[in-house]
Amino acid sequence: MTLGGLGAPSACAAPQIPDFGSYPKADYQDFVVRDTQVYSVRGFQTPDGLFCTSSSHRGMHALDCFGAFPAAPEEANTVHLFSSGAVVSPVAFKVATVGPAEFEGHPLPLLPAGINYAFDGAQCVRDARWLLACAMGTGDAQDGFVVTAGKTEAF
């Protein structure tokens, strides 16, 4: 196992991750911030100041999340998940300029606790245990991250 974006073997056990399928799925229309035939975008924000946008195009899926991730690798404020067909890229943590929780001037809606944001090949949930947990892919080909109080970990 590698820590996403770091390329080094993990000396720690993999973090606990939610059973994304056990959460009811969010309504697609509640999270659309751009809807065109060519390119559509969905997104959300959390009460903790994290926010994400996702999109799909020609078999490629992307999820980008932004904010103050506690104890993130390399003090990252951006997390990127990507897949193309059946190939899921490792989680990428980076530092970038982060703007407000919006997309092209459209404020991002709040992701309610206990709801599975399952769009564009990604799944994200938040609840009493996870401030945010997101994954892309399935089974052994699944990569993602979890944010708990004081910690951000890749899996």
C-alpha positions as a Markdown table, in Angstrom:
| # | Residue | x | y | z |
|---|---|---|---|---|
| 1 | Met | 0.0 | 0.0 | 0.0 |
| 2 | Thr | 1.3 | 3.5 | -0.7 |
| 3 | Leu | 0.2 | 6.7 | 0.9 |
| 4 | Gly | -1.5 | 8.6 | -1.9 |
| 5 | Gly | 0.7 | 11.1 | -3.5 |
| 6 | Leu | 3.7 | 10.3 | -1.4 |
| 7 | Gly | 4.9 | 7.1 | -3.1 |
| 8 | Ala | 6.2 | 5.6 | 0.2 |
| 9 | Pro | 5.1 | 2.4 | 1.8 |
| 10 | Ser | 2.8 | 2.9 | 4.7 |
| 11 | Ala | 4.2 | 1.8 | 8.1 |
| 12 | Cys | 0.7 | 2.3 | 9.6 |
| 13 | Ala | -2.4 | 0.2 | 9.3 |
| 14 | Ala | -4.9 | 1.4 | 6.8 |
| 15 | Pro | -7.5 | 3.7 | 8.3 |
| 16 | Gln | -11.0 | 2.6 | 9.1 |
| 17 | Ile | -13.3 | 3.5 | 6.2 |
| 18 | Pro | -17.1 | 3.8 | 6.1 |
| 19 | Asp | -19.3 | 1.3 | 4.4 |
| 20 | Phe | -20.4 | 3.8 | 1.7 |
| 21 | Gly | -23.1 | 1.5 | 0.5 |
| 22 | Ser | -24.9 | 1.5 | 3.8 |
| 23 | Tyr | -25.7 | 5.2 | 3.5 |
| 24 | Pro | -28.7 | 6.4 | 1.5 |
| 25 | Lys | -27.7 | 8.0 | -1.8 |
| 26 | Ala | -28.0 | 11.8 | -2.3 |
| 27 | Asp | -30.4 | 13.2 | -4.9 |
| 28 | Tyr | -28.5 | 14.1 | -8.0 |
| 29 | Gln | -30.3 | 17.4 | -8.5 |
| 30 | Asp | -29.5 | 18.6 | -5.0 |
| 31 | Phe | -25.8 | 18.8 | -5.9 |
| 32 | Val | -25.6 | 19.9 | -9.5 |
| 33 | Val | -23.8 | 23.2 | -9.9 |
| 34 | Arg | -23.2 | 23.1 | -13.7 |
| 35 | Asp | -25.3 | 21.0 | -16.0 |
| 36 | Thr | -24.5 | 21.0 | -19.7 |
| 37 | Gln | -24.4 | 18.2 | -22.2 |
| 38 | Val | -20.7 | 18.6 | -22.7 |
| 39 | Tyr | -19.6 | 18.9 | -19.1 |
| 40 | Ser | -21.5 | 18.9 | -15.8 |
| 41 | Val | -20.2 | 19.4 | -12.3 |
| 42 | Arg | -21.6 | 18.5 | -8.9 |
| 43 | Gly | -20.3 | 19.6 | -5.5 |
| 44 | Phe | -20.9 | 20.0 | -1.8 |
| 45 | Gln | -19.5 | 21.6 | 1.3 |
| 46 | Thr | -19.3 | 20.5 | 4.9 |
| 47 | Pro | -19.9 | 22.4 | 8.1 |
| 48 | Asp | -16.2 | 22.0 | 8.9 |
| 49 | Gly | -15.1 | 24.2 | 5.9 |
| 50 | Leu | -14.2 | 21.4 | 3.5 |
| 51 | Phe | -15.7 | 21.4 | 0.0 |
| 52 | Cys | -15.5 | 19.2 | -3.1 |
| 53 | Thr | -16.5 | 19.2 | -6.7 |
| 54 | Ser | -16.8 | 16.2 | -9.0 |
| 55 | Ser | -17.2 | 15.7 | -12.7 |
| 56 | Ser | -17.2 | 12.9 | -15.4 |
| 57 | His | -16.2 | 13.1 | -19.0 |
| 58 | Arg | -15.6 | 10.4 | -21.6 |
| 59 | Gly | -15.0 | 7.6 | -19.0 |
| 60 | Met | -12.8 | 9.8 | -16.7 |
| 61 | His | -14.0 | 10.8 | -13.2 |
| 62 | Ala | -12.5 | 13.4 | -10.9 |
| 63 | Leu | -13.1 | 14.5 | -7.4 |
| 64 | Asp | -11.3 | 17.5 | -6.0 |
| 65 | Cys | -11.7 | 18.5 | -2.3 |
| 66 | Phe | -10.4 | 21.7 | -0.7 |
| 67 | Gly | -9.9 | 23.1 | 2.8 |
| 68 | Ala | -8.0 | 22.9 | 6.0 |
| 69 | Phe | -7.4 | 19.1 | 6.2 |
| 70 | Pro | -6.2 | 18.3 | 9.7 |
| 71 | Ala | -2.7 | 16.9 | 9.8 |
| 72 | Ala | -2.8 | 16.2 | 6.0 |
| 73 | Pro | 0.4 | 14.9 | 4.3 |
| 74 | Glu | 2.7 | 17.8 | 3.4 |
| 75 | Glu | 0.2 | 20.2 | 5.0 |
| 76 | Ala | -2.0 | 19.8 | 1.9 |
| 77 | Asn | -5.2 | 21.8 | 1.4 |
| 78 | Thr | -6.3 | 20.0 | -1.7 |
| 79 | Val | -7.0 | 16.3 | -2.3 |
| 80 | His | -7.5 | 14.8 | -5.8 |
| 81 | Leu | -9.1 | 11.5 | -6.7 |
| 82 | Phe | -9.2 | 10.4 | -10.4 |
| 83 | Ser | -10.1 | 7.4 | -12.4 |
| 84 | Ser | -10.1 | 6.6 | -16.1 |
| 85 | Gly | -12.0 | 3.5 | -17.0 |
| 86 | Ala | -11.1 | 0.8 | -14.6 |
| 87 | Val | -7.8 | 2.5 | -13.6 |
| 88 | Val | -7.9 | 4.4 | -10.3 |
| 89 | Ser | -5.1 | 6.8 | -9.6 |
| 90 | Pro | -3.6 | 7.0 | -6.1 |
| 91 | Val | -4.8 | 9.8 | -3.9 |
| 92 | Ala | -2.9 | 13.1 | -4.5 |
| 93 | Phe | -2.4 | 15.6 | -1.7 |
| 94 | Lys | -1.1 | 19.0 | -2.6 |
| 95 | Val | -1.0 | 22.7 | -1.6 |
| 96 | Ala | -2.9 | 25.1 | -3.8 |
| 97 | Thr | -4.6 | 28.4 | -3.7 |
| 98 | Val | -8.1 | 27.7 | -2.4 |
| 99 | Gly | -11.0 | 30.0 | -3.1 |
| 100 | Pro | -14.5 | 30.1 | -1.7 |
| 101 | Ala | -16.9 | 27.0 | -1.5 |
| 102 | Glu | -18.4 | 27.6 | -4.9 |
| 103 | Phe | -18.1 | 26.6 | -8.6 |
| 104 | Glu | -18.3 | 29.3 | -11.2 |
| 105 | Gly | -20.1 | 31.6 | -8.8 |
| 106 | His | -22.6 | 29.0 | -7.6 |
| 107 | Pro | -22.4 | 28.3 | -3.9 |
| 108 | Leu | -22.0 | 24.6 | -3.1 |
| 109 | Pro | -24.8 | 23.0 | -1.1 |
| 110 | Leu | -24.2 | 21.4 | 2.3 |
| 111 | Leu | -23.7 | 17.6 | 2.3 |
| 112 | Pro | -26.1 | 16.4 | 5.1 |
| 113 | Ala | -24.7 | 13.9 | 7.6 |
| 114 | Gly | -25.4 | 10.3 | 6.8 |
| 115 | Ile | -26.0 | 10.8 | 3.1 |
| 116 | Asn | -23.8 | 9.2 | 0.4 |
| 117 | Tyr | -22.7 | 11.7 | -2.3 |
| 118 | Ala | -22.3 | 9.0 | -5.0 |
| 119 | Phe | -21.6 | 10.8 | -8.3 |
| 120 | Asp | -18.9 | 10.8 | -10.9 |
| 121 | Gly | -17.3 | 7.6 | -9.8 |
| 122 | Ala | -16.8 | 8.9 | -6.3 |
| 123 | Gln | -18.5 | 8.4 | -3.0 |
| 124 | Cys | -18.3 | 10.8 | 0.0 |
| 125 | Val | -20.0 | 10.7 | 3.4 |
| 126 | Arg | -19.8 | 12.5 | 6.7 |
| 127 | Asp | -21.2 | 11.5 | 10.0 |
| 128 | Ala | -20.4 | 11.5 | 13.7 |
| 129 | Arg | -17.2 | 9.5 | 13.1 |
| 130 | Trp | -15.9 | 11.0 | 9.8 |
| 131 | Leu | -15.8 | 14.7 | 9.2 |
| 132 | Leu | -15.4 | 13.6 | 5.6 |
| 133 | Ala | -14.6 | 10.3 | 3.9 |
| 134 | Cys | -14.3 | 10.0 | 0.1 |
| 135 | Ala | -13.4 | 7.1 | -2.2 |
| 136 | Met | -13.1 | 6.3 | -5.9 |
| 137 | Gly | -13.1 | 2.8 | -7.4 |
| 138 | Thr | -14.4 | -0.4 | -5.9 |
| 139 | Gly | -12.9 | -3.3 | -3.8 |
| 140 | Asp | -9.1 | -3.6 | -4.0 |
| 141 | Ala | -9.0 | -0.9 | -6.7 |
| 142 | Gln | -10.4 | 1.7 | -4.3 |
| 143 | Asp | -8.5 | 4.8 | -3.2 |
| 144 | Gly | -9.6 | 7.6 | -1.0 |
| 145 | Phe | -9.2 | 9.5 | 2.2 |
| 146 | Val | -10.8 | 9.9 | 5.6 |
| 147 | Val | -10.8 | 13.0 | 7.7 |
| 148 | Thr | -11.4 | 12.6 | 11.4 |
| 149 | Ala | -10.9 | 15.0 | 14.3 |
| 150 | Gly | -7.2 | 15.9 | 14.1 |
| 151 | Lys | -6.2 | 13.6 | 11.2 |
| 152 | Thr | -6.4 | 13.1 | 7.5 |
| 153 | Glu | -5.4 | 9.7 | 6.1 |
| 154 | Ala | -5.2 | 8.1 | 2.6 |
| 155 | Phe | -6.2 | 4.5 | 1.8 |
